[in-house]
Amino acid sequence: MSMAYCMKCRKKVEIKNPQQVKLKNGRPATKGVCSVCGTKVFRMGSL
C-alpha cells in the first residue's frame, strides 16, 4: 500500500495502479491514480 498527496482532495490517499518510474536524474519515483477522485498523483522515492 503506497500513499501520495492528492492536490484535488487535499489529503493523503492510496495510490491506485502504482507504477515505478525513473526520473531524468536517475532517482526512483511512483506515479498512479488517486483512489478517491481519479486524479493523477506522483510521489518521489520508491515504494
mmCIF file of the N, C-alpha and C atoms, coordinates in Angstrom:
data_MODEL
# 
_entry.id   MODEL 
# 
loop_
_atom_site.group_PDB 
_atom_site.id 
_atom_site.type_symbol 
_atom_site.label_atom_id 
_atom_site.label_alt_id 
_atom_site.label_comp_id 
_atom_site.label_asym_id 
_atom_site.label_entity_id 
_atom_site.label_seq_id 
_atom_site.pdbx_PDB_ins_code 
_atom_site.Cartn_x 
_atom_site.Cartn_y 
_atom_site.Cartn_z 
_atom_site.occupancy 
_atom_site.B_iso_or_equiv 
_atom_site.pdbx_formal_charge 
_atom_site.auth_seq_id 
_atom_site.auth_comp_id 
_atom_site.auth_asym_id 
_atom_site.auth_atom_id 
_atom_site.pdbx_PDB_model_num 
ATOM 1   N N  . MET A 1 1  ? 0.846   -1.187 0.000   1.00 0.00 ? 1  MET A N  1 
ATOM 2   C CA . MET A 1 1  ? 0.000   0.000  0.000   1.00 0.00 ? 1  MET A CA 1 
ATOM 3   C C  . MET A 1 1  ? 0.885   1.240  0.000   1.00 0.00 ? 1  MET A C  1 
ATOM 4   N N  . SER A 1 2  ? 0.790   2.026  -1.022  1.00 0.00 ? 2  SER A N  1 
ATOM 5   C CA . SER A 1 2  ? 1.584   3.243  -1.089  1.00 0.00 ? 2  SER A CA 1 
ATOM 6   C C  . SER A 1 2  ? 0.659   4.455  -1.056  1.00 0.00 ? 2  SER A C  1 
ATOM 7   N N  . MET A 1 3  ? 1.121   5.487  -0.412  1.00 0.00 ? 3  MET A N  1 
ATOM 8   C CA . MET A 1 3  ? 0.325   6.690  -0.223  1.00 0.00 ? 3  MET A CA 1 
ATOM 9   C C  . MET A 1 3  ? 0.980   7.859  -0.939  1.00 0.00 ? 3  MET A C  1 
ATOM 10  N N  . ALA A 1 4  ? 0.156   8.799  -1.378  1.00 0.00 ? 4  ALA A N  1 
ATOM 11  C CA . ALA A 1 4  ? 0.641   10.025 -2.008  1.00 0.00 ? 4  ALA A CA 1 
ATOM 12  C C  . ALA A 1 4  ? -0.346  11.135 -1.670  1.00 0.00 ? 4  ALA A C  1 
ATOM 13  N N  . TYR A 1 5  ? 0.089   12.382 -1.811  1.00 0.00 ? 5  TYR A N  1 
ATOM 14  C CA . TYR A 1 5  ? -0.774  13.525 -1.530  1.00 0.00 ? 5  TYR A CA 1 
ATOM 15  C C  . TYR A 1 5  ? -1.529  13.905 -2.797  1.00 0.00 ? 5  TYR A C  1 
ATOM 16  N N  . CYS A 1 6  ? -2.859  13.932 -2.703  1.00 0.00 ? 6  CYS A N  1 
ATOM 17  C CA . CYS A 1 6  ? -3.687  14.330 -3.841  1.00 0.00 ? 6  CYS A CA 1 
ATOM 18  C C  . CYS A 1 6  ? -3.959  15.825 -3.737  1.00 0.00 ? 6  CYS A C  1 
ATOM 19  N N  . MET A 1 7  ? -3.621  16.558 -4.787  1.00 0.00 ? 7  MET A N  1 
ATOM 20  C CA . MET A 1 7  ? -3.807  18.007 -4.784  1.00 0.00 ? 7  MET A CA 1 
ATOM 21  C C  . MET A 1 7  ? -5.286  18.395 -4.861  1.00 0.00 ? 7  MET A C  1 
ATOM 22  N N  . LYS A 1 8  ? -6.097  17.555 -5.464  1.00 0.00 ? 8  LYS A N  1 
ATOM 23  C CA . LYS A 1 8  ? -7.527  17.848 -5.595  1.00 0.00 ? 8  LYS A CA 1 
ATOM 24  C C  . LYS A 1 8  ? -8.279  17.552 -4.291  1.00 0.00 ? 8  LYS A C  1 
ATOM 25  N N  . CYS A 1 9  ? -7.999  16.398 -3.680  1.00 0.00 ? 9  CYS A N  1 
ATOM 26  C CA . CYS A 1 9  ? -8.658  16.016 -2.418  1.00 0.00 ? 9  CYS A CA 1 
ATOM 27  C C  . CYS A 1 9  ? -8.061  16.739 -1.211  1.00 0.00 ? 9  CYS A C  1 
ATOM 28  N N  . ARG A 1 10 ? -6.834  17.225 -1.375  1.00 0.00 ? 10 ARG A N  1 
ATOM 29  C CA . ARG A 1 10 ? -6.084  17.887 -0.305  1.00 0.00 ? 10 ARG A CA 1 
ATOM 30  C C  . ARG A 1 10 ? -5.868  16.989 0.915   1.00 0.00 ? 10 ARG A C  1 
ATOM 31  N N  . LYS A 1 11 ? -5.524  15.726 0.643   1.00 0.00 ? 11 LYS A N  1 
ATOM 32  C CA . LYS A 1 11 ? -5.184  14.792 1.711   1.00 0.00 ? 11 LYS A CA 1 
ATOM 33  C C  . LYS A 1 11 ? -4.377  13.644 1.132   1.00 0.00 ? 11 LYS A C  1 
ATOM 34  N N  . LYS A 1 12 ? -3.773  12.846 2.015   1.00 0.00 ? 12 LYS A N  1 
ATOM 35  C CA . LYS A 1 12 ? -3.023  11.684 1.579   1.00 0.00 ? 12 LYS A CA 1 
ATOM 36  C C  . LYS A 1 12 ? -3.998  10.575 1.226   1.00 0.00 ? 12 LYS A C  1 
ATOM 37  N N  . VAL A 1 13 ? -3.774  9.970  0.071   1.00 0.00 ? 13 VAL A N  1 
ATOM 38  C CA . VAL A 1 13 ? -4.648  8.905  -0.409  1.00 0.00 ? 13 VAL A CA 1 
ATOM 39  C C  . VAL A 1 13 ? -3.801  7.723  -0.882  1.00 0.00 ? 13 VAL A C  1 
ATOM 40  N N  . GLU A 1 14 ? -4.438  6.583  -1.008  1.00 0.00 ? 14 GLU A N  1 
ATOM 41  C CA . GLU A 1 14 ? -3.760  5.404  -1.519  1.00 0.00 ? 14 GLU A CA 1 
ATOM 42  C C  . GLU A 1 14 ? -3.617  5.520  -3.036  1.00 0.00 ? 14 GLU A C  1 
ATOM 43  N N  . ILE A 1 15 ? -2.471  5.092  -3.557  1.00 0.00 ? 15 ILE A N  1 
ATOM 44  C CA . ILE A 1 15 ? -2.229  5.151  -4.995  1.00 0.00 ? 15 ILE A CA 1 
ATOM 45  C C  . ILE A 1 15 ? -2.831  3.912  -5.645  1.00 0.00 ? 15 ILE A C  1 
ATOM 46  N N  . LYS A 1 16 ? -3.688  4.135  -6.639  1.00 0.00 ? 16 LYS A N  1 
ATOM 47  C CA . LYS A 1 16 ? -4.291  3.050  -7.396  1.00 0.00 ? 16 LYS A CA 1 
ATOM 48  C C  . LYS A 1 16 ? -3.433  2.837  -8.643  1.00 0.00 ? 16 LYS A C  1 
ATOM 49  N N  . ASN A 1 17 ? -3.157  1.603  -8.994  1.00 0.00 ? 17 ASN A N  1 
ATOM 50  C CA . ASN A 1 17 ? -2.288  1.251  -10.131 1.00 0.00 ? 17 ASN A CA 1 
ATOM 51  C C  . ASN A 1 17 ? -0.920  1.925  -10.041 1.00 0.00 ? 17 ASN A C  1 
ATOM 52  N N  . PRO A 1 18 ? -0.171  1.720  -8.945  1.00 0.00 ? 18 PRO A N  1 
ATOM 53  C CA . PRO A 1 18 ? 1.143   2.358  -8.833  1.00 0.00 ? 18 PRO A CA 1 
ATOM 54  C C  . PRO A 1 18 ? 2.136   1.812  -9.850  1.00 0.00 ? 18 PRO A C  1 
ATOM 55  N N  . GLN A 1 19 ? 2.939   2.709  -10.420 1.00 0.00 ? 19 GLN A N  1 
ATOM 56  C CA . GLN A 1 19 ? 3.959   2.330  -11.391 1.00 0.00 ? 19 GLN A CA 1 
ATOM 57  C C  . GLN A 1 19 ? 5.284   2.952  -10.973 1.00 0.00 ? 19 GLN A C  1 
ATOM 58  N N  . GLN A 1 20 ? 6.333   2.138  -10.990 1.00 0.00 ? 20 GLN A N  1 
ATOM 59  C CA . GLN A 1 20 ? 7.666   2.626  -10.684 1.00 0.00 ? 20 GLN A CA 1 
ATOM 60  C C  . GLN A 1 20 ? 8.209   3.321  -11.927 1.00 0.00 ? 20 GLN A C  1 
ATOM 61  N N  . VAL A 1 21 ? 8.726   4.533  -11.766 1.00 0.00 ? 21 VAL A N  1 
ATOM 62  C CA . VAL A 1 21 ? 9.343   5.270  -12.867 1.00 0.00 ? 21 VAL A CA 1 
ATOM 63  C C  . VAL A 1 21 ? 10.686  5.812  -12.403 1.00 0.00 ? 21 VAL A C  1 
ATOM 64  N N  . LYS A 1 22 ? 11.532  6.159  -13.371 1.00 0.00 ? 22 LYS A N  1 
ATOM 65  C CA . LYS A 1 22 ? 12.823  6.781  -13.066 1.00 0.00 ? 22 LYS A CA 1 
ATOM 66  C C  . LYS A 1 22 ? 12.822  8.174  -13.652 1.00 0.00 ? 22 LYS A C  1 
ATOM 67  N N  . LEU A 1 23 ? 13.278  9.131  -12.869 1.00 0.00 ? 23 LEU A N  1 
ATOM 68  C CA . LEU A 1 23 ? 13.370  10.498 -13.340 1.00 0.00 ? 23 LEU A CA 1 
ATOM 69  C C  . LEU A 1 23 ? 14.621  10.664 -14.203 1.00 0.00 ? 23 LEU A C  1 
ATOM 70  N N  . LYS A 1 24 ? 14.759  11.815 -14.831 1.00 0.00 ? 24 LYS A N  1 
ATOM 71  C CA . LYS A 1 24 ? 15.913  12.073 -15.693 1.00 0.00 ? 24 LYS A CA 1 
ATOM 72  C C  . LYS A 1 24 ? 17.234  11.949 -14.947 1.00 0.00 ? 24 LYS A C  1 
ATOM 73  N N  . ASN A 1 25 ? 17.227  12.338 -13.663 1.00 0.00 ? 25 ASN A N  1 
ATOM 74  C CA . ASN A 1 25 ? 18.456  12.285 -12.875 1.00 0.00 ? 25 ASN A CA 1 
ATOM 75  C C  . ASN A 1 25 ? 18.706  10.900 -12.267 1.00 0.00 ? 25 ASN A C  1 
ATOM 76  N N  . GLY A 1 26 ? 17.858  9.913  -12.589 1.00 0.00 ? 26 GLY A N  1 
ATOM 77  C CA . GLY A 1 26 ? 18.085  8.549  -12.125 1.00 0.00 ? 26 GLY A CA 1 
ATOM 78  C C  . GLY A 1 26 ? 17.395  8.178  -10.832 1.00 0.00 ? 26 GLY A C  1 
ATOM 79  N N  . ARG A 1 27 ? 16.739  9.121  -10.185 1.00 0.00 ? 27 ARG A N  1 
ATOM 80  C CA . ARG A 1 27 ? 16.066  8.835  -8.917  1.00 0.00 ? 27 ARG A CA 1 
ATOM 81  C C  . ARG A 1 27 ? 14.743  8.105  -9.160  1.00 0.00 ? 27 ARG A C  1 
ATOM 82  N N  . PRO A 1 28 ? 14.369  7.209  -8.244  1.00 0.00 ? 28 PRO A N  1 
ATOM 83  C CA . PRO A 1 28 ? 13.104  6.498  -8.407  1.00 0.00 ? 28 PRO A CA 1 
ATOM 84  C C  . PRO A 1 28 ? 11.904  7.344  -7.983  1.00 0.00 ? 28 PRO A C  1 
ATOM 85  N N  . ALA A 1 29 ? 10.756  7.060  -8.577  1.00 0.00 ? 29 ALA A N  1 
ATOM 86  C CA . ALA A 1 29 ? 9.513   7.740  -8.229  1.00 0.00 ? 29 ALA A CA 1 
ATOM 87  C C  . ALA A 1 29 ? 8.360   6.785  -8.477  1.00 0.00 ? 29 ALA A C  1 
ATOM 88  N N  . THR A 1 30 ? 7.190   7.139  -7.947  1.00 0.00 ? 30 THR A N  1 
ATOM 89  C CA . THR A 1 30 ? 5.995   6.327  -8.125  1.00 0.00 ? 30 THR A CA 1 
ATOM 90  C C  . THR A 1 30 ? 4.876   7.217  -8.636  1.00 0.00 ? 30 THR A C  1 
ATOM 91  N N  . LYS A 1 31 ? 4.181   6.758  -9.673  1.00 0.00 ? 31 LYS A N  1 
ATOM 92  C CA . LYS A 1 31 ? 3.043   7.520  -10.168 1.00 0.00 ? 31 LYS A CA 1 
ATOM 93  C C  . LYS A 1 31 ? 1.838   6.594  -10.263 1.00 0.00 ? 31 LYS A C  1 
ATOM 94  N N  . GLY A 1 32 ? 0.659   7.202  -10.210 1.00 0.00 ? 32 GLY A N  1 
ATOM 95  C CA . GLY A 1 32 ? -0.557  6.412  -10.281 1.00 0.00 ? 32 GLY A CA 1 
ATOM 96  C C  . GLY A 1 32 ? -1.774  7.309  -10.280 1.00 0.00 ? 32 GLY A C  1 
ATOM 97  N N  . VAL A 1 33 ? -2.880  6.777  -9.775  1.00 0.00 ? 33 VAL A N  1 
ATOM 98  C CA . VAL A 1 33 ? -4.157  7.480  -9.780  1.00 0.00 ? 33 VAL A CA 1 
ATOM 99  C C  . VAL A 1 33 ? -4.705  7.520  -8.361  1.00 0.00 ? 33 VAL A C  1 
ATOM 100 N N  . CYS A 1 34 ? -5.332  8.635  -8.003  1.00 0.00 ? 34 CYS A N  1 
ATOM 101 C CA . CYS A 1 34 ? -5.968  8.785  -6.692  1.00 0.00 ? 34 CYS A CA 1 
ATOM 102 C C  . CYS A 1 34 ? -7.132  7.802  -6.586  1.00 0.00 ? 34 CYS A C  1 
ATOM 103 N N  . SER A 1 35 ? -7.212  7.067  -5.475  1.00 0.00 ? 35 SER A N  1 
ATOM 104 C CA . SER A 1 35 ? -8.276  6.081  -5.306  1.00 0.00 ? 35 SER A CA 1 
ATOM 105 C C  . SER A 1 35 ? -9.620  6.730  -4.979  1.00 0.00 ? 35 SER A C  1 
ATOM 106 N N  . VAL A 1 36 ? -9.621  8.023  -4.627  1.00 0.00 ? 36 VAL A N  1 
ATOM 107 C CA . VAL A 1 36 ? -10.862 8.711  -4.265  1.00 0.00 ? 36 VAL A CA 1 
ATOM 108 C C  . VAL A 1 36 ? -11.478 9.429  -5.467  1.00 0.00 ? 36 VAL A C  1 
ATOM 109 N N  . CYS A 1 37 ? -10.673 10.289 -6.131  1.00 0.00 ? 37 CYS A N  1 
ATOM 110 C CA . CYS A 1 37 ? -11.236 11.142 -7.189  1.00 0.00 ? 37 CYS A CA 1 
ATOM 111 C C  . CYS A 1 37 ? -10.749 10.808 -8.593  1.00 0.00 ? 37 CYS A C  1 
ATOM 112 N N  . GLY A 1 38 ? -9.694  10.009 -8.728  1.00 0.00 ? 38 GLY A N  1 
ATOM 113 C CA . GLY A 1 38 ? -9.215  9.617  -10.048 1.00 0.00 ? 38 GLY A CA 1 
ATOM 114 C C  . GLY A 1 38 ? -8.182  10.539 -10.668 1.00 0.00 ? 38 GLY A C  1 
ATOM 115 N N  . THR A 1 39 ? -7.721  11.545 -9.916  1.00 0.00 ? 39 THR A N  1 
ATOM 116 C CA . THR A 1 39 ? -6.698  12.467 -10.402 1.00 0.00 ? 39 THR A CA 1 
ATOM 117 C C  . THR A 1 39 ? -5.337  11.776 -10.380 1.00 0.00 ? 39 THR A C  1 
ATOM 118 N N  . LYS A 1 40 ? -4.424  12.177 -11.277 1.00 0.00 ? 40 LYS A N  1 
ATOM 119 C CA . LYS A 1 40 ? -3.067  11.643 -11.269 1.00 0.00 ? 40 LYS A CA 1 
ATOM 120 C C  . LYS A 1 40 ? -2.348  12.094 -10.007 1.00 0.00 ? 40 LYS A C  1 
ATOM 121 N N  . VAL A 1 41 ? -1.608  11.171 -9.376  1.00 0.00 ? 41 VAL A N  1 
ATOM 122 C CA . VAL A 1 41 ? -0.794  11.501 -8.209  1.00 0.00 ? 41 VAL A CA 1 
ATOM 123 C C  . VAL A 1 41 ? 0.628   11.023 -8.470  1.00 0.00 ? 41 VAL A C  1 
ATOM 124 N N  . PHE A 1 42 ? 1.590   11.645 -7.794  1.00 0.00 ? 42 PHE A N  1 
ATOM 125 C CA . PHE A 1 42 ? 3.001   11.397 -8.016  1.00 0.00 ? 42 PHE A CA 1 
ATOM 126 C C  . PHE A 1 42 ? 3.707   11.462 -6.680  1.00 0.00 ? 42 PHE A C  1 
ATOM 127 N N  . ARG A 1 43 ? 4.645   10.548 -6.470  1.00 0.00 ? 43 ARG A N  1 
ATOM 128 C CA . ARG A 1 43 ? 5.410   10.545 -5.226  1.00 0.00 ? 43 ARG A CA 1 
ATOM 129 C C  . ARG A 1 43 ? 6.873   10.279 -5.533  1.00 0.00 ? 43 ARG A C  1 
ATOM 130 N N  . MET A 1 44 ? 7.731   11.112 -4.980  1.00 0.00 ? 44 MET A N  1 
ATOM 131 C CA . MET A 1 44 ? 9.173   10.917 -5.135  1.00 0.00 ? 44 MET A CA 1 
ATOM 132 C C  . MET A 1 44 ? 9.585   9.743  -4.254  1.00 0.00 ? 44 MET A C  1 
ATOM 133 N N  . GLY A 1 45 ? 10.532  8.952  -4.732  1.00 0.00 ? 45 GLY A N  1 
ATOM 134 C CA . GLY A 1 45 ? 11.020  7.811  -3.977  1.00 0.00 ? 45 GLY A CA 1 
ATOM 135 C C  . GLY A 1 45 ? 10.296  6.536  -4.382  1.00 0.00 ? 45 GLY A C  1 
ATOM 136 N N  . SER A 1 46 ? 10.888  5.396  -3.984  1.00 0.00 ? 46 SER A N  1 
ATOM 137 C CA . SER A 1 46 ? 10.298  4.113  -4.341  1.00 0.00 ? 46 SER A CA 1 
ATOM 138 C C  . SER A 1 46 ? 9.262   3.704  -3.308  1.00 0.00 ? 46 SER A C  1 
ATOM 139 N N  . LEU A 1 47 ? 8.566   2.601  -3.578  1.00 0.00 ? 47 LEU A N  1 
ATOM 140 C CA . LEU A 1 47 ? 7.515   2.119  -2.680  1.00 0.00 ? 47 LEU A CA 1 
ATOM 141 C C  . LEU A 1 47 ? 8.058   1.679  -1.372  1.00 0.00 ? 47 LEU A C  1 
# 
